[in-house]
């Protein structure tokens, strides 16, 4: 007779439950589905079987009240009714990642959208965590963007996280498209969160182009998607960027826009009963943003250089989301409606924009040239009223005379056509020529 290791088998059997406890829908209120009899954890994905159609709809556990589990759908709930069966999956939302994702477009849950099948890969949790602060490499290398105003005056380092702040219609998406097309990166991950559906194909064909799309992954959760899908779309984009970063690649992550992510989290928070606080935003919004934004940047394996657009309401740069995001990131590029009205594109407000790491990664000469240009702009701005009415006499103040002399050369330096990229060396040479 063979000795059967009963104790070992018994121990193995206890590690996993072989009985699945299902629940039933008891109530649907707004965005929330209430389920009785279900055992699940926060963040777990559950399947709801719709009685009317037999369709399976995914949902996520967002809270519970005593024994009642609160779910939020990740799809359309048409056909749901009392008594619909709910099954837990035993895991939180995962995205299938592989190198074959390059050149494809997926939705906020990682499902293919561009009518091609995604080859098999490995599954990654979308709710990742930030790299260990003690293992993050120092940011020392410049990443050229092809835009001379940024490369010359707001130089970005590989692994830096930058916000692009602007009101509606000032040129955030156009600037993002220019960076996507001209920046030097191995992989580009673009998260279009809560944006117009018509802009998806337009962004791919017009802004990225065939060559740019080959090394890009586009994650799209349009404005008509459920709030939870829009939120998960930002996590999915970040998770894919992390996958390529862990391969040691230079990744550029672009998210348009963080404001839509915050609005999605607000919808979810209000639906589960959170109190509205600052300008109607719930407390969970200000917990979600740092967790999301801190996941990008340098790690001990590779880098994610991140560009996050922030849609500021009423051009108020101090509104809650803009203020919170600005405090988390390593720099901010502000686009001005006034500058755009003067036909200066990209409409970057250089004087109010900051790259916190520029001084550490550029040469001393470069830093001084950028400082002189900003000083000249500030002096001209202070004296503009006198100059415009003709009250200023030439020769009164040599500093002001110099600012007047440099005014139009500086404006020409800051202007750039969408189809005309500049190398980093060309941008520095033009900056030197403009000031000297």
Secondary structure as GFF3:
##gff-version 3
##sequence-region A 1 436
A	DSSP	alpha_helix	6	14	.	.	.	ID=ss1
A	DSSP	beta_strand	23	29	.	.	.	ID=ss2
A	DSSP	beta_strand	32	36	.	.	.	ID=ss3
A	DSSP	beta_strand	44	49	.	.	.	ID=ss4
A	DSSP	beta_strand	56	65	.	.	.	ID=ss5
A	DSSP	beta_strand	68	73	.	.	.	ID=ss6
A	DSSP	beta_strand	85	92	.	.	.	ID=ss7
A	DSSP	beta_strand	94	97	.	.	.	ID=ss8
A	DSSP	three_ten_helix	99	101	.	.	.	ID=ss9
A	DSSP	beta_strand	104	107	.	.	.	ID=ss10
A	DSSP	beta_strand	122	125	.	.	.	ID=ss11
A	DSSP	alpha_helix	148	153	.	.	.	ID=ss12
A	DSSP	beta_strand	161	166	.	.	.	ID=ss13
A	DSSP	alpha_helix	172	182	.	.	.	ID=ss14
A	DSSP	beta_strand	187	193	.	.	.	ID=ss15
A	DSSP	alpha_helix	198	202	.	.	.	ID=ss16
A	DSSP	pi_helix	203	208	.	.	.	ID=ss17
A	DSSP	alpha_helix	209	214	.	.	.	ID=ss18
A	DSSP	beta_strand	216	221	.	.	.	ID=ss19
A	DSSP	alpha_helix	227	245	.	.	.	ID=ss20
A	DSSP	beta_strand	250	256	.	.	.	ID=ss21
A	DSSP	alpha_helix	258	271	.	.	.	ID=ss22
A	DSSP	three_ten_helix	278	280	.	.	.	ID=ss23
A	DSSP	alpha_helix	283	293	.	.	.	ID=ss24
A	DSSP	beta_strand	297	298	.	.	.	ID=ss25
A	DSSP	beta_strand	303	311	.	.	.	ID=ss26
A	DSSP	three_ten_helix	313	315	.	.	.	ID=ss27
A	DSSP	alpha_helix	320	328	.	.	.	ID=ss28
A	DSSP	beta_strand	331	334	.	.	.	ID=ss29
A	DSSP	alpha_helix	337	341	.	.	.	ID=ss30
A	DSSP	three_ten_helix	350	352	.	.	.	ID=ss31
A	DSSP	beta_strand	354	355	.	.	.	ID=ss32
A	DSSP	alpha_helix	358	361	.	.	.	ID=ss33
A	DSSP	alpha_helix	364	389	.	.	.	ID=ss34
A	DSSP	alpha_helix	398	414	.	.	.	ID=ss35
A	DSSP	alpha_helix	424	435	.	.	.	ID=ss36
###
